[in-house]
């Protein structure tokens, strides 16, 4: 699922827990779990797939100011590495795109922020990898090369109006 140039508020939480994060399929360097949701792939030597690495980069560009380093939360916003254990991919994407209010806490909508919207999958897989301990906090030391499909999708999304 890709959200390019999304501007509508997405429906509230679906309340279906995310599935097993184990990658069962790969297409153009992107990994998917048995439910078809994006997931991570970490090699035996610690090499992360490109999308996980990209998620690390985007998280620290857009999310860590409120949600703390490495998805650990802060006094201002919850730990996203814990949230992705409860929210499936569609719920996560809906909150990022449409925003959410929970009492006095407000997550703004990022529908117009291409540095978030163009990388929803990447953010989700990075946080998923952190949530399961598949990667350690901090910049992944080894990463796969960026797939051509990623480069094309990125260029298309960034160029969209």
Secondary structure as UniProt FT lines:
FT   STRAND          25..27
FT   TURN            28..29
FT   STRAND          30..32
FT   TURN            34..35
FT   STRAND          38..39
FT   TURN            44..45
FT   HELIX           50..62
FT   HELIX           64..67
FT   HELIX           69..71
FT   HELIX           80..86
FT   HELIX           89..98
FT   STRAND          100..102
FT   TURN            103..104
FT   STRAND          105..107
FT   TURN            111..112
FT   HELIX           114..117
FT   TURN            118..119
FT   HELIX           120..132
FT   HELIX           148..159
//
